[in-house]
Amino acid sequence: MAEILVARADPEQWTLYLHFSDGLTGTICMRDLLEIGAFRLLRDPAVFAQALADPKRNVVSWRVGAGEAQLQLLAEVLHRDLEAHGAVRVDPSSDPAFQRFMVAATQPHQGEGKA
């Protein structure tokens, strides 16, 4: 199974841009999911914008509420959704612009990692 490498949320459009280790790249609209159960917590644009790709656990996650509480989406499910909706595979070695984008996209969000 491909690992999730990049997850970037756009709270204006309620979309999630994803890039996987097998090159699959695309955007998923999250609007409908945000009306279901615990995912309602992501309706706050500031929370939604903090999506994090975790390749070790192969999930996209958000910190919600106090403490270490997280909402997670399995990368396997997101990968299948992208494939089903015609996402493309990108070969980063053949596209210098995409390489620059990936360097920028994998940098922490502003304020991330600060104690």
Backbone as CSV, one residue per row, in Angstrom:
resi,resn,N_x,N_y,N_z,CA_x,CA_y,CA_z,C_x,C_y,C_z
1,MET,0.843,-1.194,0.000,0.000,0.000,0.000,0.880,1.245,0.000
2,ALA,0.513,2.202,-0.796,1.263,3.458,-0.892,1.138,4.256,0.401
3,GLU,2.215,4.935,0.747,2.204,5.795,1.941,1.748,7.195,1.568
4,ILE,1.048,7.827,2.490,0.664,9.228,2.318,1.896,10.088,2.608
5,LEU,2.244,10.964,1.675,3.413,11.829,1.856,3.019,13.266,2.148
6,VAL,1.967,13.735,1.502,1.550,15.131,1.648,0.036,15.186,1.810
7,ALA,-0.401,15.975,2.761,-1.826,16.300,2.918,-1.902,17.786,3.221
8,ARG,-2.560,18.507,2.359,-2.739,19.956,2.547,-4.217,20.278,2.421
9,ALA,-4.741,20.911,3.444,-6.160,21.257,3.469,-6.376,22.676,2.971
10,ASP,-7.459,22.870,2.250,-7.901,24.192,1.808,-9.256,24.456,2.454
11,PRO,-9.276,25.192,3.570,-10.539,25.417,4.272,-11.524,26.313,3.523
12,GLU,-11.067,27.033,2.517,-12.007,27.841,1.734,-12.856,26.967,0.832
13,GLN,-12.264,25.892,0.321,-12.977,24.974,-0.577,-13.367,23.669,0.116
14,TRP,-12.885,23.457,1.354,-13.097,22.210,2.106,-12.556,21.022,1.321
15,THR,-11.352,21.210,0.750,-10.715,20.135,0.010,-9.413,19.727,0.684
16,LEU,-8.984,18.528,0.336,-7.744,17.977,0.851,-6.909,17.535,-0.345
17,TYR,-5.748,18.171,-0.518,-4.805,17.787,-1.569,-3.928,16.681,-1.006
18,LEU,-3.780,15.591,-1.745,-3.021,14.436,-1.274,-1.983,14.011,-2.302
19,HIS,-0.841,13.546,-1.800,0.179,12.955,-2.658,0.703,11.707,-1.955
20,PHE,0.743,10.598,-2.701,1.157,9.310,-2.171,2.498,8.879,-2.743
21,SER,3.142,7.917,-2.056,4.470,7.446,-2.455,4.484,6.769,-3.826
22,ASP,3.340,6.291,-4.303,3.293,5.679,-5.639,3.030,6.703,-6.738
23,GLY,3.035,7.987,-6.361,2.845,9.058,-7.334,1.411,9.516,-7.491
24,LEU,0.453,8.795,-6.919,-0.948,9.210,-7.025,-1.127,10.554,-6.331
25,THR,-1.724,11.482,-7.056,-1.870,12.852,-6.578,-3.246,13.358,-6.961
26,GLY,-3.899,14.053,-6.038,-5.192,14.630,-6.355,-5.816,15.330,-5.164
27,THR,-7.017,15.807,-5.388,-7.750,16.563,-4.380,-9.091,15.896,-4.121
28,ILE,-9.444,15.828,-2.853,-10.723,15.251,-2.436,-11.543,16.349,-1.764
29,CYS,-12.804,16.446,-2.137,-13.712,17.366,-1.466,-14.190,16.705,-0.177
30,MET,-14.015,17.397,0.933,-14.345,16.841,2.251,-15.671,17.372,2.794
31,ARG,-16.332,18.250,2.065,-17.522,18.946,2.556,-18.569,17.994,3.151
32,ASP,-18.931,16.917,2.455,-19.958,15.999,2.949,-19.525,15.279,4.215
33,LEU,-18.256,14.884,4.283,-17.754,14.187,5.462,-17.855,15.051,6.715
34,LEU,-17.740,16.362,6.548,-17.753,17.272,7.690,-19.124,17.376,8.350
35,GLU,-20.102,16.696,7.795,-21.448,16.681,8.384,-21.712,15.395,9.158
36,ILE,-20.711,14.525,9.278,-20.893,13.210,9.885,-20.133,13.112,11.202
37,GLY,-20.849,12.801,12.261,-20.261,12.462,13.560,-19.139,13.371,14.010
38,ALA,-18.040,12.746,14.440,-16.904,13.484,14.992,-16.249,14.401,13.968
39,PHE,-16.438,14.135,12.677,-15.815,14.984,11.660,-16.419,16.384,11.637
40,ARG,-17.529,16.579,12.331,-18.093,17.937,12.460,-17.109,18.884,13.141
41,LEU,-16.212,18.325,13.942,-15.197,19.149,14.607,-14.276,19.840,13.610
42,LEU,-14.213,19.326,12.398,-13.348,19.915,11.366,-14.012,21.061,10.620
43,ARG,-15.252,21.386,10.970,-15.937,22.501,10.294,-15.343,23.852,10.669
44,ASP,-14.526,23.896,11.688,-13.791,25.120,12.023,-12.633,25.220,11.024
45,PRO,-12.609,26.257,10.179,-11.559,26.356,9.162,-10.140,26.300,9.727
46,ALA,-9.936,26.856,10.912,-8.601,26.831,11.514,-8.185,25.402,11.879
47,VAL,-9.123,24.592,12.300,-8.831,23.190,12.618,-8.621,22.398,11.330
48,PHE,-9.521,22.576,10.374,-9.425,21.845,9.099,-8.083,22.099,8.421
49,ALA,-7.610,23.323,8.490,-6.363,23.707,7.818,-5.141,22.986,8.382
50,GLN,-5.254,22.388,9.551,-4.108,21.755,10.198,-3.948,20.271,9.869
51,ALA,-4.478,19.821,8.746,-4.331,18.417,8.335,-2.851,18.052,8.259
52,LEU,-2.535,16.866,8.767,-1.155,16.393,8.755,-1.085,15.002,8.142
53,ALA,-0.142,14.800,7.251,0.131,13.462,6.725,1.086,12.771,7.693
54,ASP,0.764,11.549,8.060,1.619,10.759,8.944,1.976,9.464,8.220
55,PRO,3.113,9.451,7.482,3.488,8.257,6.727,3.738,7.031,7.594
56,LYS,4.189,7.230,8.829,4.472,6.080,9.708,3.194,5.309,10.035
57,ARG,2.124,6.033,10.338,0.844,5.381,10.645,-0.042,5.288,9.408
58,ASN,0.379,5.931,8.328,-0.334,5.974,7.055,-1.762,6.502,7.228
59,VAL,-1.831,7.678,7.843,-3.102,8.355,8.062,-2.936,9.847,7.787
60,VAL,-4.068,10.499,7.570,-4.139,11.958,7.621,-4.859,12.259,8.926
61,SER,-4.307,13.164,9.708,-4.906,13.417,11.015,-5.027,14.907,11.298
62,TRP,-5.906,15.197,12.250,-6.124,16.549,12.755,-6.165,16.468,14.268
63,ARG,-5.531,17.405,14.942,-5.682,17.527,16.391,-6.970,18.287,16.648
64,VAL,-7.776,17.750,17.533,-9.050,18.386,17.866,-9.225,18.423,19.375
65,GLY,-9.825,19.483,19.865,-10.087,19.573,21.296,-8.810,19.690,22.106
66,ALA,-8.959,19.400,23.392,-7.836,19.513,24.317,-6.984,18.237,24.287
67,GLY,-5.749,18.384,24.684,-4.879,17.228,24.799,-4.430,16.687,23.460
68,GLU,-4.317,15.372,23.386,-3.783,14.705,22.201,-4.864,14.097,21.317
69,ALA,-6.119,14.504,21.492,-7.210,13.928,20.702,-6.974,14.200,19.222
70,GLN,-7.220,13.169,18.406,-7.037,13.290,16.964,-8.181,12.626,16.225
71,LEU,-8.498,13.214,15.086,-9.344,12.546,14.094,-8.415,12.049,13.008
72,GLN,-8.663,10.843,12.521,-7.785,10.276,11.512,-8.591,9.687,10.370
73,LEU,-8.021,9.800,9.181,-8.530,9.118,7.997,-7.431,8.202,7.488
74,LEU,-7.766,6.954,7.255,-6.787,6.005,6.741,-6.385,6.376,5.317
75,ALA,-5.086,6.367,5.076,-4.586,6.694,3.742,-5.117,5.715,2.703
76,GLU,-5.296,4.467,3.083,-5.806,3.461,2.150,-7.171,3.866,1.589
77,VAL,-8.027,4.400,2.451,-9.362,4.832,2.027,-9.254,6.044,1.108
78,LEU,-8.405,6.991,1.469,-8.220,8.190,0.645,-7.619,7.827,-0.716
79,HIS,-6.672,6.917,-0.723,-6.031,6.455,-1.960,-7.070,5.837,-2.891
80,ARG,-7.922,4.961,-2.342,-8.972,4.321,-3.161,-9.920,5.366,-3.733
81,ASP,-10.266,6.367,-2.914,-11.180,7.418,-3.375,-10.558,8.205,-4.526
82,LEU,-9.282,8.541,-4.394,-8.610,9.259,-5.481,-8.575,8.423,-6.758
83,GLU,-8.225,7.155,-6.634,-8.179,6.287,-7.817,-9.541,6.186,-8.488
84,ALA,-10.589,6.082,-7.682,-11.948,5.933,-8.220,-12.418,7.182,-8.950
85,HIS,-11.834,8.328,-8.624,-12.283,9.585,-9.217,-11.276,10.165,-10.210
86,GLY,-10.411,9.304,-10.739,-9.568,9.723,-11.853,-8.359,10.550,-11.503
87,ALA,-7.815,10.411,-10.303,-6.594,11.135,-9.964,-5.453,10.633,-10.846
88,VAL,-4.419,11.427,-10.941,-3.296,11.082,-11.810,-2.085,10.648,-10.998
89,ARG,-1.223,9.886,-11.652,0.063,9.539,-11.058,1.098,10.500,-11.635
90,VAL,1.919,11.017,-10.752,2.934,11.990,-11.147,4.297,11.368,-10.931
91,ASP,5.174,11.515,-11.911,6.558,11.078,-11.765,7.380,12.318,-11.432
92,PRO,7.673,12.528,-10.138,8.356,13.759,-9.748,9.744,13.906,-10.357
93,SER,10.378,12.810,-10.727,11.729,12.922,-11.288,11.726,13.582,-12.663
94,SER,10.565,13.627,-13.327,10.513,14.215,-14.660,9.911,15.622,-14.673
95,ASP,9.620,16.160,-13.491,8.952,17.460,-13.440,9.596,18.351,-12.368
96,PRO,10.538,19.228,-12.764,11.220,20.095,-11.791,10.258,20.996,-11.014
97,ALA,9.194,21.465,-11.659,8.225,22.313,-10.944,7.541,21.522,-9.836
98,PHE,7.228,20.263,-10.130,6.603,19.424,-9.104,7.592,19.140,-7.974
99,GLN,8.856,18.945,-8.295,9.870,18.734,-7.254,9.932,19.938,-6.317
100,ARG,9.913,21.152,-6.876,9.937,22.365,-6.036,8.680,22.441,-5.179
101,PHE,7.534,22.102,-5.791,6.283,22.113,-5.042,6.357,21.141,-3.863
102,MET,6.869,19.933,-4.102,6.935,18.929,-3.044,7.831,19.377,-1.904
103,VAL,8.937,20.026,-2.203,9.807,20.541,-1.150,9.028,21.529,-0.285
104,ALA,8.295,22.430,-0.928,7.509,23.413,-0.172,6.351,22.753,0.575
105,ALA,5.692,21.789,-0.049,4.509,21.170,0.543,4.841,20.303,1.744
106,THR,6.041,19.764,1.800,6.381,18.883,2.913,7.008,19.632,4.083
107,GLN,7.124,20.946,3.955,7.591,21.749,5.070,6.450,21.910,6.069
108,PRO,6.768,21.986,7.359,5.693,22.157,8.365,4.916,23.449,8.136
109,HIS,3.633,23.401,8.536,2.838,24.627,8.525,3.489,25.645,9.433
110,GLN,3.214,26.914,9.206,3.726,27.954,10.077,3.268,27.684,11.489
111,GLY,4.170,27.728,12.435,3.820,27.506,13.831,3.878,26.045,14.245
112,GLU,3.940,25.115,13.306,4.036,23.692,13.612,5.399,23.391,14.192
113,GLY,5.421,22.502,15.145,6.688,22.073,15.714,7.237,23.008,16.771
114,LYS,6.544,24.074,17.067,6.981,24.981,18.123,6.370,24.547,19.435
115,ALA,7.158,24.646,20.481,6.647,24.229,21.798,5.862,25.328,22.451
